[in-house]
Amino acid sequence: MQETEVSARDIHISDGSEEEDSMQPDLFHEQHISNNEQMVEAFRNLLLLHGQLPAKHGDSNTLLRFLKMRDFDLEKAKDAFLSYMKWRVDSKVDMISKEFKYEEYGEVKKHYPHGFHKVDKSGRPIYIERLGMVDLNAFSKATTIDRYVKYHIKEQEKTLSLRYPACSIASEKHVSSTTTILDVSGLGMSNFSKSARSLFMEIQKIDSNYYPETLHRLFVVNANSGFRMLWLALKTFLDARTLAKVQVLGPNYLGELLEAIDPSNLPTFLGGNCTCSDRGGCLFSDEGPWNDPNIKAKIQETFTMGDADSEEHTMDKVSENASTNQKENSGKNMITLKKYASLRDAVKEAQKRIEMLEMSLHETKRAMNGLAEIIETIKPNQTETTNRQI
């Protein structure tokens, strides 16, 4: 997520399900979107009331991803979102996105074949890794885990700020998630070395905590018995929402892939027709609508509106850049600074009253404790009472 990304990703408020739910009844679909908008607005208001809505990175789709991450629990979503914002500052994510140069890119790709390649039938970007071909020794000589993690963050930022908006424009519908294919041919427990575990856990932590809900579906193909043993270990690091999106397939995977991906968009090494021979191979091509000059120009036009410098500017940008059919509703839902100030003052007044009640309750408790002590001191001795009765 880059600083100018707010408007580009606020085209449409979505949880990603409408990408594949075109067959749903319109009434159900509209209600689903309306509920999402209401939850996002409630989340935005919660952050505003606590003075924690950032001028940057606070667009609707980002907020929705964190809501989904925490099953729409506002307080838990707030904690996760604030942790994300702190991580961005601590890790200097904006600087990585703008300035980090991964000079060893070509060499790393030779030893760790991976990359984005075209789109699936619903217009989502496809990401592919050939894990069975990874040469960890050569990879470790070409780069470090720290540098590869920075490269991974830069790619995630590019996906959010360029690939998803480009796919949304090309497919004329909201796209906010990726279809991933992992080719694990020949991969087993012996490949899961200490350095491999360190890299996997670091990438998994970043993706789960700071880029949640960006995975639509994960196909694991060419899984043999060795990998299935490894999978038992790997799946313990994944949350339930991610696991529900994973499909582990053996060598007869092609039918499943072709249901989601057109053969022309699938590399030949996965059973498709594409070679990208003029671009050094499919995993070096980064082929997709995000490279279309006209689409890139449209996205750039949105970005050149400038960065948000205040909460008011952030709200204005969300409204101005909403799609035509969403502007009226977005305008109705947009909280004004005047309303925010009134709500903030009301909350402060309520907090003062609560403090006064707490003080009164504290004094009442002290008085009750004192009374209990007095009663205890005048309580008749049980032995004396028995003797008197005799």
N, C-alpha and C positions, 0 to 999 in steps of 0.2 A: 504494500500500500504506500503510494507516494503522496507527497504533500498536496498535489493537485488532483488527487484521485476522487475526492468527495463527490463531485458532480457526475463524473463518468460512471460511477457505480450506483448512483441514485436514480438511474433511469426508471427503475421499477422495483418495488418492494416485493421480495419473493423469498421463499424458503428453498427454492430449487425444484420443488416437486412439479411445478407446472411445465418444466422442461419436457417431462415425459407423460404428463397427464392430460394431453389434449383430448382424450376420449371421455374425460369426466363431464358430467352434466354441467351446463353453464352456471346454474344457480349454486351448486355445491362449490364450484371453482371460485366464483365471485365471493362467496361467503368465506372461503378459505383465505383468499387474498385479503379480504377486509379484516379478518381476525389477526392476520400477521401485521397489518398496518396499525391496528389498535395496540398490539403488544409492543411494537417498535416505538410508537408514540409514548406509551406508558414508560418504557425503558428510557427514552430520551428525556422525558420529564423528570424521572427519578434522578438521572445524572445531573440535570440542570439544577434541581432543587438542592442537591448536595455540592453544587459548584464543581462538578467533575466531568462535564461534557467538554471534550477537547475541541478546539477550533479546527483541528485537522484529524482525519481518520474517524470521524464520528458520523459517517454516512449511514443510511438506513440499512443497506445490505450487510455492512459490517456488524451493526448492532444486532441484526436478525441472526447472523451466524453464531454470535455469542449467546443469544437467547436459546437457540436450538441446542447448542452445546450443553446448556444447563437445564434442558427440558422446560424452558420458559419460566423458570424460577427467577424473578427479577433480582433479588438480592444476590443469589449465586452468580447470575450473569454479570451483575455489576462488579463483583469481586474478580471474576475471570477477565473482564474487559479492562479493569484498572491494572491488573497484573500484566496484561498484554501491553498497555500503554507504558508502564514502567520498563518492561523489557525492551521496548522500542528505543527508549532513551538510553538505558544502560548498555544496550548492544550497538547503539548508533546505527540503527537500521536505515534511516534516511540517508546517512552518509554512505553506507554500503551500497545502497541502491543507486546513488548518483556517481560515486567515485571509485568503487572497488573494481579493479581490473584483474581478471583471472587469466593471466598470461599462459598458464599451463593447460588451458581449456582443451586444445587439440590433443595433447599428449594424454591427458586424463581420459578423454573419450575413447582412446584406443584401448585402454586397459579397464575401463568401466563403461561399456556401451550403454548409452541412455540418451533420451531426448524427447522433445515434443514432435509429433508428426500428424498433421492434418486433424480432421474432426470425425466424430462418430455420426450416426444417422440423425441424432437430435441436435447436432451443431456444437457439441462440447469438444474441447481440445483433447487429443489422445496423448498420453504420456507412456513411454515404453522404456523398460530396462531389461537388458539381457544379463541377468545375474550369474547365470552359469558360465559366462565368458569372462567374468571379472578376474583380473590378475592382481591380487592384493599387494604382492611384493613390488611389482612395477608401479602400481598406483601409489604406494607409500613413498616411492622414490620421486615420483612426479609432483606430489603435492603433500600437504599436511591436512589433518582432520580439521584444524581451525580454518584453514583457507577454503577447504571444500565446503564447510558449513556456511561460510560467508557467501560463497558462490551459490549455494542452495537457497539462502535467504534472498539474494539478488534475483534468482529465477522465480521464487515465489512472489516477490514484489512485481516482477514483470508480468506474471500470469494474472494477478489481480488488476493491475493498472492498464495492461495492454491486451493480453490474450482473451480474457473474458469479455471486455467491452467489444473487441473486434468480432468475436464469435457471436455476440448478441446482435450486432449490426448486420452481420452476414446472414444469420438465420432468422432475423426479424423477430426474435423472442429472447427472453432473459436467459442468459447462461451464467452460472456461477459455480460450476463444479467440473471436475475432470474425470474422464474415463482412463483408467490406468491398466497396463498390461505388464506383468512380470514374467519373463521367460526364465524358468528355473531349471532348465535342462542340465543335468549333471551336478546339481547343487545338493549338498547334504551336510550333516553335522560337522564333517571335517573342514568345511569352508567357513564355519562360524568361529573364527579365531577371536582373540582378545581385541585386536584392533577393529575387526569387523563388528563385534558387539558394541564397542564404544561408538563407532560411527552410526550404527543402526539406532542406538538408544538416544543419541544426541539429535539426530534427524527426527526421530519419532516424537521426542519431547517438544521440539519446535513446532512440528506440524500439528500435533494434537492440542497444544496449549495456545498457540498464537495464530494458526491458520486453520481453525476448526471448520468442519462442514464444507470443505472444498473438494472432497472425494465423492464422486457419484457412485462409481463402481470399480472394483478391483478384480481383474482376471489374473489368476496365477495359473500359468500353463506349463505343460511338460513336467508336472510334478510326479516324481518317482517315489518309491518307498523311502529312500534316504531323505528326501525333502519333507515327506510327511512326518518323519520323526523330528526334523528341525522345526517344522511348523508348530508342533505341540509346544515347543519352547518359545517360539516367537509370538504366538498368539496371546501369551500371558502378559505381554507388554501393550496389547491393544485393548481399547475400551469396547464396550458392547456395541455402540453405534457403528464403529468402524468394522468390527467383525461381521456385522449383519450385511455389509456391502461387499464382502470378500467371497469369491467363488474359486475354489481350488479344483483344477482340472488336470487330467492326465494328458497323454499324447493325442487323444481324440477330442481336441478342444475347438476345432475350426468351426463347427456348426454353431457353437455358442457365440463365438466372436462375430460371425457373419450376421447373426441376428441383430447385433448392435452396431456393426461397422461395415460400410460398403467395401467390397474387395479392392476397389481402386484406391482406397485410403489406407489399406492394410499392407505392410511390407511383405515382400515375397518370403522372407524368412519366417513369417508367421502364417503363410498360406494365402496371402493376398497377391495383388498384381503390381504393386508399386516398388520401384527400385531407387528413385531419385538419383539416377546414375549421373546426371549432370550437376549434382550438388554434393557429391562425395558420399552418397548413401543416405538412407532415410533418417538415421539417427543423427546425422550431421546437418540435415537440411533445415530443421526448425520450420518446416513447411506448414502454412496455415493462413487463415484470413488476416492474422495479425501482421502479415508482411505485405498485404495489399495496400498500395500507396494511397488510394482513395479513402479506404477505411481508416488508415493511420491519420490522414489529414482531418477526417471528421472528429477523431478522438482528440487530436491536437487542438482543434478549434475549441473544444470543450475545456481543455486544460489551460488555454491561454487567457481564460477569464480571470486567472490570478488565484493566489492562495487565499484562504480564509484567514482573516486577522482577528475575528471575534466570534462570539456565539451568534450574534445577530447576522453576521456575514455568512456564517455556516448555514444558518436556517434559510437565508435568502438564496444561497446557491442551490440548496436542495430543491427549493420551490421553482426557481428559474429553469433548472435543467431537468425537471421531471418530464416524462413523455407527455404528449398532448392529452391523451386520455386519462392521465393521472393528475394533471395540474390542479383541477378544481378540488378534488378530494385532498390532495396534499396541502393546498392552501387552507382548507377548512381545519385540517389537523395541526397546522403549524402553530406552535406556541410563540407568542410575542414576548418581547423583553418586559413589557409592562405587566403582562399576566405573570410572567416569571417572578418579577419583583414583588407583586402582590402575594403570590404563593410563598415566596421565600420569607416575607415578613410574617405571614400567617404561621408558618412553621416555627419561626423564631419565637413568636408570641406563645404558641402552644408549648414550646420547649420551656419557656419561662414558667408557665403555669404548672407544668409537670415537675419542675425543680421545686417550686413552692409546695406542691402537694407532697413531694418526697421529703422535704424538710419537716412539714407538718406530721407526716407519718413517722418520721424518725423521732420527733419529740414525743409523739403518742406512745411509741414503743418504749422509749426511755421511762415515761411515766408509768406505763403498765409494768415494766420490769421492777421499778421501785416499789409499786404497790404489791407485787408478788413477793418481794423481799420482806415487806412489812408483815404481810399475812403469814409468811413462813416463820417470822420471829415470834408471833403471838399464838402460833399453833400449839394446842395443849399437848403435853407429854403423854404418850400412849400409856406408859406404866402408871402415871399418876391418875389418869382417867379410869383405869381398870381398878385401882385400889379404892377409889372413891365409890365406884359401883358396888364393890364388895362390902 
